[in-house]
Amino acid sequence: MKFATFLSFCLFCCFCHLYAQQPAYKDAKQPVAKRVADLLSRMTLDEKVAQLQTMHAGRPKLDDKLFSNTAKLDSLYKNGMGMINPAFDETMDVTIAARNRLQEYLRTKTRLGIPIIFIDEAHHGLVQRQVDVFPHGIGLSCSWDVNLLEKIYTHAAKQARVRGTSLVLSPVVDVTRDPRWGRTGETLGEDPYLCGILGSAIVRGFQGSNNGSIAPGHVAATLKHFTGHGQSESGSNQAPANYSQRVIREAHMEPFRLCVKYANPAAIMASYNEIDGLPSHGNKWLLKDVLRKEWNYNGIVVSDWFGIDQLWNKHFIATDQKEAALKAFQAGVTTDLPYGVNYRHLGTLVKENKINTKTLDSAVAKILELKFRLGLFDDQQPIDLEKAKENAAGTEGRQLALKIAEESMVLLKNTPFGNGNANLLPLKKDQYKKIAVVGPMAAVNYLGDYSGLPSKNVSLLEGITNKVAGSAEVLYAKGCLITKNGDSISQNNYQYIDTIIFPTAAENAQLIDEAVKTAQQADIVIVAVGENEQLSREAWGPNHFGDMADLRLQSQQEDLVKAMVATGKPVVVYLTHGRPLAIPWVAQNAHAIVDGWFMGEEAGNAFANILFGDVNPSGKLTITYPKSTGQVPVFYNHKPSARYFNYVAEDKMPLYPFGHGLSYTTFSYSKPRVKMATGAQAKKTSLASVEPAGNQVYGTVEVDVTNSGSMAGDEIVQLYIRQKVSSATRPVKELKDFTRISLEPGQTKTVSFTIDAGKLAFWNADMQYAVETGIFECMVGRSSTDLQKVELKVGK
């Protein structure tokens, strides 16, 4: 008995000894900061540098050939690795199997067992197969629905995490002011405030919090692209954005600042472009002085793909990879995407005393901290393929995709046909016995750039056919081709096709003639035109273009619309596209126009529901439509002198303004009212570079909104502000708040907007972020051009 007691005591002591020897970084009960410090203290220089590098899952491919070649695998990963970028051409099974094998190797075969972060793109859904695809960014934003966007990106986060993804390169919060840019569709529009508020909702959806923590089942988010990327010179991707510091701060930085303030994203991506001669990847003022010091941002800064390479092979501010690595690292870029080839030189730069060891450790600590926050050290279960398949087979995503598509479609025009007083839309199911659905966007539903591949993708033709089954006959004609090599129903994905082949006018003339014959047999014509992914996408290579010099409909599509109108039948135009188009003839002559952008996997069903009145359209534009390409840039929040004179042969008013969108019902607004805050003392005072918590409140603006029509509907109430006299010029109006409300016929709701320092401050003549005394016009209404004003006095 004594021997047994002695043996138990010995075993207990051995256990305590073993437990005491467990590194602190492996102890989940320890604070993250302590775990990071402990792990960092154990790392060699090579292991530290590896955490700031990335690899690509397709180069070399994570397959049997690589995993069976121990020497090759060790040469790539023996020191660990920070992150790995996705391969977009794999099935779910292949991706998950490869990720499990690599993570197991890193956890069990490397000295310290540091796990890797798996990256994915997730702009409007995960960019993989068997996923849910939602509307493009510019489409999503037209819903102005903060709560719904948060739900959508919560779903996208779960769809990503269940496949092992832990960081996504999304959202895009660039302010876009030149729609010639091919990436316009990825953005949330032209307004800094709206981009910041919607972007914050997306980050909260991804991360599951508003404080920077990453909830279980969620992923780290990456704001893109810091900064100026959305107003590049001549609308060319990656071109310079050489604007004043005031413009950069007030327009292009503002969405990022708001997202940092309201959602605290885990990562921010530097932009390709230069500002004042300094590319963002080598801009200390941008990434350190503003981001770190002014905004107190503590996340990581990732390079854009090949962004550091461009310092030596495109911008020519470095001679080679090594110097580019030094410039980028000293500027504040934490990690090198997608291959890490520049940052492999960091170890040498440390040995040469060009990089301080303490500075290197600080960057590595940020990567390690993120990995701990993501739970990668503690949850060591392999990715469950069956759970991923179960997630992909669920219906929640399709329901969300339908809901957001219905809210995001914008009714641009709706007029009567013939001698009646009633507008053409909505249609009644038994109103027309033969419906012609024509056009290059009718039978194929384009999803836009950076899209995954959904299990089901509903075209307009399919959605309308299903909607009227048994009550009307649907006729179809192609109408015309947009491009010859990216315009086929049989293809699954068009965004990666490089060289664009346009059809000839003669080829399209024949298709237009066929469409006319089809339309003549019908009682009404739905004509679907716009852009496919080849015309609206990121330009990234010598034969992969995406920017447009001409914003008109391409490839004889306007001729198709003219031919449909000439039949004398009522014509509804449906637009699929990624940028606002210059369509003055269509706007003048079509009886109704619905803007669908790239509307996601449920586009066809959503449009059918709106077309026949099952859903009341409520979307409003988040970017201005120009009359012609020559009007660009034509954003709503311009300076007073910007539209002072008209052009010789054209006025300077846009075709459709920011905030525009019609409904099947009508909404009436009372005169807005101002209620001053009790005891509020206005003062001309600096708010520093970041608004403090608990901003000074000056008052509220209230307005009563009534559904004065006969159909229930949603209205997006918008608040704009303008300071009448200021030390530096201000825009004619700026969006400062909005809300989406639902009203039954005859119902009235009072909408109240708080006017605080954050809504009134600006970068004044002394480049101080401050509220100045004076008179502020508070404008409330249904669009940027349909507003009522009330004045609010601040100060003396």
N, C-alpha and C positions, 0 to 999 in steps of 0.2 A: 504494500500500500504506500509505503514511504517512497519506494522507487518510482511508482506511478505518479506520485505527486511531484517528485523531482523532475521526471521526464516532462510532465505538463508545464512545469515552470520553465524548463529549458526551451521548450517549443514556443512558449509565450514570449520569452526574451528574444528568440530568433525572429519571431514575427515583428516585435517592436523594433528590432534592429533593421529589419528589411523595410518596414514602414518609414522609419526615420531616414533611410537612405533614398526614399522616393523623391525625385526632383520636385521642387515646388511647382514648376510649370506643368507638371502632370496631375497636380492636385486641384480638382474642380472646385474645392471649397475655398481656395485662396483667391484674393482679389486679382482682377485681371492685371493691374499694374505690377503686382508682385510676381505674377507668372511671367509676364513679359520680361521684367528685369532679370529674373532667374535664367530664363532661356537665353536671353541675349548674352549673358555672362559666360555661357557655355559654348558659344558659337565661334568657329574660326572665321577668318576674313572671307574665305571662299564661300562658306555657308551663309554669311551675311549678304554677300553680293548676289547669291542665287535667289534670295528672297525678293530682291528688287528686279529680277529678270522674269520674263514670261516665255512660254513656248506656244507652239501651235499644234493642235491635236491632229492636224493632217500632214505636218511636215517636221519630222517623219511621222508617218501614220502609226497610231497606237494599235497595232495588230499583232498577230502571233509571231510574225517575223521579227518584230522589235523585242517583244517580251521573251522570246527564246534566245535572243542574242544578249547575254549578260554583259559582255564587255561594252557593247553599244549603249545599252540601257544605263549602265553605270557612268559612262562618259557624259551622258546627258543629264542624269538626275541624281547622282550619288551625293551631291551637296544639298539636295532638296531643290525646290523651285517655288517661286512666289505664286504664279498663276498660270493657267493654260487657256488659250483662246480656242474657240469652237471650230469644228469642221462642220460645214453646213450641208454636206451631201450624204450624211449617214442616216440610217434608220434608228429608231429609238433603241432597239435591241443592241445594235452595234455600239452606239454611243455609251449606253449604260455599262455594257460589258467592259469596254475600254477604260472607262472612268474607274470602275471598281478595281481593275487590275493595277492601274497606275497608283491609285490611292493606297492600296494594300502594299505595294512596293515601297512607297514613300514612308509609310507608317512602320513597316517592319524591317526593311532592308537598308534604310539610311541611319546614320549614327544617332540623330536626335529625334527621328520619327515625326518631322513636321509635315502636316497635311498640306495639300495644295488647294487653291481656290479655282473652281471651274467657272469660267466666264461664258455668258451667252448674250446675244443681242435680244432685246425684247421691246422694241419700239411700240408696236401696237399688237402685242402678243409675242410669245416666244418664237424666235426665228429657228424653228425646227419642224419636223413632220408630226402629223397627228396632234395638232394644237388648235386652239381657238384663235382666230384672227379678227381683230376689232377694226374699226375705222382708222385710217391714217390720222396722224396727229392733228392736221388742220381740220379734218372732219370731226374728230372727237371734241375739239375745242368749240365747235359750233353748237354743241349742246349746252355750253356754259353750266354744266351740271357737276359741281365739285364732288358731291356725295357719290354719284354714280361712277365717276372716274376712279375714286378711291376703291370702290367695290371691284371694278374691272381689273385694276392693277393688283389688288389682293388676290384675285383669281389667277392672274398671270404669274404672280409670285409663287403661288402653290404649284402651278403647272411647271414652273422652272425648278423649284426646290425638290420636288418629288423625283426629278431626273438627275439630281445631284448638283445642279447649278447653284452657286452661292453668291455670285455677283453678276449684275446685268448692266450693260452699257446703255442706259436709258434713265430718265427721259431727255428728249431734246427740248430745251427751253430757249433756244436762240430766237431773238426777235427778227423777223424777216421783213425787210422793207424793199426788196427787189425780187418780184416773182419770176423773173427770168432764171433765177437760181433753181437748179434742179432739185434741191432738197427742201424747197418751200413746203411741200406736203408733209414732211416730217415734223414741222414746227407747229406751235400752238397759235401762230398768228403774228400780227404786227404790233400788238400792244404789250408793253413791259409788265404792267400790273396783271393783266389777264394771264400772260405766260407764267408769271411768278406764282399766282394763286393756284392755277390748274396744275402747274408743275409740282407745287408742294403737295397737292392731293395725290398725284401719281407717286411721289416719293413715299408718302405715308402708306399708300397701298402696298408698295413693294416691301417696305421695311416693317410695316405693322406697328409703327409708332410715330410720334412727332418730336421725339427727343434724341434721335440718333441710335437708340437701341434697336436691335433686329430680333423681332419676335420669332418663335418657332414656326417653321413652315414658310418663312419669308426670306427675302434676299436683300443684299446690299444694292443700293441704287447709285447710279452715276449720272450726274448732271452733264449735259453736253450742249455746246462746245464753248469754252471760256476763252475769248469772247470776241464779238464783232462778226462772227461767222455768217450771220444772216443778212448782212448788207455789204457783200463783197463787191469790189470794183467790177463794173459792167455785168453784174449778176453771175460772174464766173466762179465756180467752186474753188475754194482755197485762195482766191485772189485777195489782195490787200484790203484792209478796212481802215484806211487812214483818216480817221475822224478826230475831232477835238476831244480832249479829256471829258468835257462836259457832256458831249453826245454819247461817248462810250459809257460814262457812268449812268446817265439818266435813261438811256434807251437799252443798251446792250448788256450792261452789268446788272441792271435792276432785277430781272427775273431770277438771276443766280443769288443775289442778296436776299430776296424774299424767300427763296427756297431754303437757304441756309438758316434764316431766321425762323421760319415756320415748320421746317421738316428735318433739318440737319442730315443731309444725305451723307452716306459713307464715303463717296468718291465724287470727284469733279474731273472732267476731262479737258485738257488744254486744247485750244483750237488750232487749225492749220494756218490760219491767216496771220499776217503781220499787222501791227498797229504802230504807226510812227516809226517804221523801219525796224521794229523788233518783233520777230515771230513769237507767238504766245509760248511756245515750248522753250524759249530762251529769255523770257521777260520777267525779271525779278520783281519789278514794280507790280505787275499783274498778279503773280502767283505767291509772292511773299508780302509785299507792303500792303496790298489791298486784301487779298484772301486771308492771309494768316494774321497780320497785325491789326488791320481795321475791323475785319469781320470775325476775328477769333475762331476761324475755321480750323478744326483739328483732324479732319479726315485725310484721305490720301488724294493725291493728284496723279491721274494716269495719263500717259501719252495717248494721243490718237494713233491709229495704226500708221506706222512709219513716220510719225510726226517728228521724232528725234532725228531720224535719217534725213529728213528734209532740211535740217539745219546745215548739212554739208552737201546734199545733192540737188537742192532746189533753191534755198534761200542764200546759200553760200556765205554764212557767217561762221562756218567752221570748215576746217580742211579735211577732216576724216571722222570716222566713227568715234574715236577716242576723244577728240576735241568737242564733238557734238555731245557726247555723254557728259563731259565736264560742264559745258554750258547749260545743258538741260538740268542736271542735278543741282548745280549752284542756283539756278533760277527757281527750283522748287518742285520739279517733276519727280514723283516718288518711284514710278515703275515704267518700264519700257515695253510697249506693245508694238507688234504682236510676237516678235521673235527674240527680243532681248539682246540683240547683237551689239547694240551700242553700250549697254550697261555691263557687258562682260568685262569692259575695260575699267570698271570702278575700282577693283582691287589694285590694279597697277597705279591708278591715280592716287589712291591712299598711300601706297608705298612711296610714291614720288612726292608726298606731302602737299599735293594739290587739292586733296579733299581731306578734311579733318575727320579723324575717327569718330569723334563725338557727333558730328553732323551725319555721318553714315549711320551710326547707331540709332539716331533719332528717326531716320527714314525707315530703317528696318523695323524699329519698334512699332511704327504705324501699321505696317503690314501684319506683324505678329498680333498686335492688338485686334485688328479686324478679324483675324482667324479665330482668336479666342471668343470675340463677340458673336461670331457666326456659329460657335459651338463645334467647330471642326475637330478640336483636340479631344472632346469629351464624348461625342456621338460617333462611335467608330463602326457602326453597323453599315454594311454595304448597301448601296442603292438597290431598292426592291423593284425589280422590273414589273412584277405583277401589280404593285401599287401604282406604278407609273401608267400602266395600261388601263387600270381601273379609272384613274384620273382622266385620261384621254377620252375614255368612253362616256364620261358623265355629260349631263345635259345643261348644267349650270352655265357653262361658258356660252353655249348657243343662245340661251335665254338672255344673257347679258349683252351678247352681240346684237341681238334683235332689238332690245330696248334702246341701246345707245345709238344704233343706226336710225331708229325712228325719231329719236330726239335730235339727232345731228343733221338730218336732211333739211335743207333750207328751201322754202318756197320763195323763189325770187320774183315770180310774176304769176298772176292769175286774173284773167279777164274773161268777159263773156264771149261766146261764139254766136255769130248770127245776130238776130234782132232781140234776143232775150236780155234780161237784166242780170240774171244769175251768172256768176263766174263759172268757168268751165269745170273746175275742180271743186269738190270731189265728184267722181263719177258714181253713178248708180250701177249695180251689177247687171241689171236688165236694161240699161239705157241704150247700149250699143251691142248689136248682135255679132258684128265682126270687128275685131280690134287688130290693127296692123302694128306689130312691134318690129321696128327696123333699126338698122345702124350697127356699127362695128362693136358697140358696147352692149348689145342686146342679149346675145346668146352666150357670152363669156363674161364672167365677173372678175375684172382686174382688181388686185388687192393692193398694189402699190409697192414701192421700194421697201426693203427691209421687212419682208413678209414671210411668215411661216406658211406651211401648207396644211390647211384644215382638212379634216376627214370629209366634209361636205361643204360645197361652195355654191350658193344659190344665185343664179343669174336673174336678170330682169324677166327674161322670157319664161323661165321656169316659175318664178314667183307669180307673174300675172296669169299664166296658164292654170296654175293650181287654184288661184283665187276665183277665177270665173268658170271653173269646170262645171259643165252642165247648163250654164246660162249664156255663154257667148263662145264664139269661135275665135281662136287666136291665129293670125297669119304672121309669117316671119320672112324677112329678107335681110341679107347682110348689109346692103346699102353701099358700102365701100370698104376698102382696106385702109388701115392707118399705116401699118408696116407689113411687109410681106413675110418677114421671118419672125414675127412675134405677135401674130394676130390670129392664131389658129386655136380652135376649141380643143383640139387633141393634146395640146401642150399643157403641162402642169404648172410651169413656172417661167415667167418671161423676164424677170428682173436681171438675170445673169447673162442674157444674150448681149454680145458685144456689138459687132457691126450692125448698123441699122440699114435695111434695104426698103426704100420707099416705093410704093406702086406708081405706075405711070398714070397720067390723067386719063388716058384712053382705057386703061384697065378699070379704073373707078367709074368712068362714064357708063360702061356696060352694066356694072353693078347698080348704079343709080337708076338706070332705065328699068332694070328688073324690080327695084324697090318701088318705083312709080306704079308699075303694073299691079304690084301687091297692094299698095295703098289705095288704088282706085277701086279695089274690090271691097275695101273696108269702110266702116262708118266713122272711125276715128284713128288717128295715127299717133303712136308713141315712138319718137325717134331718139335713140340713145347715141350720143356723140361725146367726144372729149379727147382724152389722152390714154395711151397704154403705158406700161412701165418703162418702155424704151424711150419715151419722150419726156418722162418726169421721174428723174432718179439722180443718184449721186454720180457725178463724173469722177472716175477714179483711174483711168488709164488712157493710153494713146488712141484706143479705138472704142472706149466705153464712155460715151458722152451722156449728158443729162441736162445741161443748161440750154435755154432757148433764147434766140435773138428775136423771135416773132411770137407774140402771145395769141395770135389768131388760131382758129381751128385749122389743123393741118390736114393734108391729103384729101382735098376736095370735100371735106365734111360739111362746110357751109353750103356748097352746091347741093349736097344731099338734103339739107334742111330746106333750102329754097325750093327744091323740087317737091318736097312733101307739102309745103305751104301752098304751092301752085296747084295742087290737086283740089283745093277748095274745101278739104276736110279739116275738122278741128285738129290742131297739132299741139301735142305736149312734148316738150324737149326735156330729156333727162341728161344731166351732165355727169360724166365720170372723169376725174382729173386730179392732179396734185397741186396745181397752182391756179390762181384766178386767171380767166381767159378774157381776151378782148373780143366781145361778141355783140357789138352794137346792132347789127342787122337782125340777129336772132332775138335780141331783147326787144326790138321794135316790132317784129312780125309774128313770133310764136304766140300762141294764145295762153300758154302756161309754161313755166320753166321750174324744174326742181333740180337743185344742186345736190348731187350725191357724193362728190369727191371720190376717193377710194373708200368705200363704205363697209368693207369687211365681209365676212362669210355669209351674213344674212341680208345683204343688200337687196336682193330680189324680193324677199318676203317683206322687208321694211317698206320698200317703195310701193309694192302692191297694197299694203295696208293704208298707206297715205293716199295713194291714187283713188281708192274706193271709199275713203272717209272712215275707215275703222280706226285710224289714228289721225289726230289733228296735228299738222306740222308745226313745229315750235323752234327749230334751229335758227340761229342768227349768225351772220357772217362775222368772222374774226380777222378778216383781211379784206382790203378794198379791191373792188373790181375796176380796172382801168377801161376807158373807152378804146384806147389804142396803146400799143407798146411805147409810143413816144411820150406818153404821160408819165411813165415810170421814172422815178419813184413817186407814188401817189397816196401815201399813207395819210390817215385821217388827222393825226395829231401833229400837223405841220406847224411851222412858225407863221406869224401873221403876214410876213412878206413873201411867203412861198407861192401863193396863188394870186398875186396882186394883179397880174396881167394875163389875159387869155392868149392862146396861140393864134397865129394868123388864120388858120382854117379850122380851129377846134377850140372849144372852151376847155377849162381846166377842171371841171366838175367830173367826178368819177361816174362810171356806169351804175354801180351799186355800192353804197357806202358801208363802212364798217358798222356792224351792229344791225344791219338790215335783215329782215326776215318776215314773211307774211304768215297769216293764220287763216283757218276757215271760219274763225269767229272774229269779233272786233273787241278791242280793249280801249276804254276811255280813262284818261288821267285827270285828276283834280289839279288845281294849281298847287305847286309844292310849297311847303311851309318850313320856316327855319325856327328852331327853338334853341336859343343860346344857353350854353351851360352856365349854371349859377356860379358866380364868383370867378369865372374864367378870366384870367388876365393875359391878354395877348402880349407878346414881346418879340422883339427881333433878336433871336438868340440861336446860337449854333446848337444842333443836336448831335454834334460829332459826326463820325462817318457812318455809324450804325444807330438806328433809332433805339432809344432806351426803352426798357420795359415800362409799361404804364404811361404811354404817350399822353401829353396834355390834350384834353378833350375841349373843343371849343363850342360844340353844339351838335344838333341833329337836323337832318332834312327829312321831312315826311311827305308822302304823297299817297293818295287813295287811288287804287286801280280797280276798275270795274269791268267785268266781262259783260259787255253791252250787246253781245250777239246771242245766237241760239244754240251754240255748241260748246261743250266744255273744252277748255284749252289751257295751255301753259304760256305764260308771258315772262320774258326776261327783262326785268326792270334795270335800267342802267343809270349810273351816276357819273357825271363828268364835272370837272372843276377847272376853272381858269382864274388866275390872279390878274386883275385888270391892269395894274401898274406894278412893275417889279424892277429890281436892280439889273437883272439880265433878262433877255427876251424869253418868253414862255410860249408853249404851244397854244393854239386857239382853244383847245380843250384837251383834257386828259381823263381817261377812264380811271376812276378811283374806287368804285365799288359796283356790285351788281348782285341781283338775287333772282332766282327762278321760282315763280309761284304758280300754283294751279288754281283755276277758278271755274266754278260751275256757272251756267248762264244766270245773269243777274247778280252774281255774288261780288262783293267788294272786299278788298283787303287793304289795310294800311301798311305801307312799306316804310321802314325807318332806316336811315343811314347815319352812322356816327361820323362826325367830322373831327378828326384828331390831327395831331402834328404830323403823323405819317402821311396823311393825305394832302397836306399843305406845304410841306418842306420841299426845298429844291436846292440845287447847287447855285448859290448866288454869285454876284459879280466878283467876290473875293474867294470863290471856290470853297465856301463853307456850306455844309448841308444844314439849312436853317429855315425857320418860318419867319417871314417878313410881315410887318404890319401892313394893312391895306384892306381893300375890298376884294372878296372872292365871289365869282359867279358860280353857283351850284346849279347844274343843269340835269334834269331828270327826264327820262323818256324811253321810247322804244328803240331808238337807234341813235347813232352819232349825229344825225341830221334832223331828227324829229324830237325836239327837246323843249322843255319849259324852264325858265330861269328864275332863280331867287338869289338874293345877295346876302352874304354873310360878312360881317365886319370883324376884322381882327386888329386889336390894338387901339390906338388913340381914338 
